[in-house]
Amino acid sequence: MCGASDARGLAEVVLTGGARVTLCGTHSLMLQRAAASPSCEADLRRLLRDRRGRRDRREQRDELGEALTAAFQLDRRADDRRRAT
């Protein structure tokens, strides 16, 4: 599905149609949580398709997001406290 090749993070699953497919751990978990059971690879791809195409929510501001942004800003330390390289 995603091209992952590290055997330590791969799982083999059997679809309802009997086909065996190899998935990364993330896609395997997504399949376990899905309400539908795909019967072939095409159904599996439709079910687990890349969902990053959904609307961008970064412009929606909320209190937690603001706090996390502030906590992880790169310039949160003064220049005099930065380690010399």
Helices and strands as residue ranges (DSSP letters): G 7-9, E 10-14, E 20-24, H 25-33, H 41-47, H 63-71, G 74-76, G 79-81
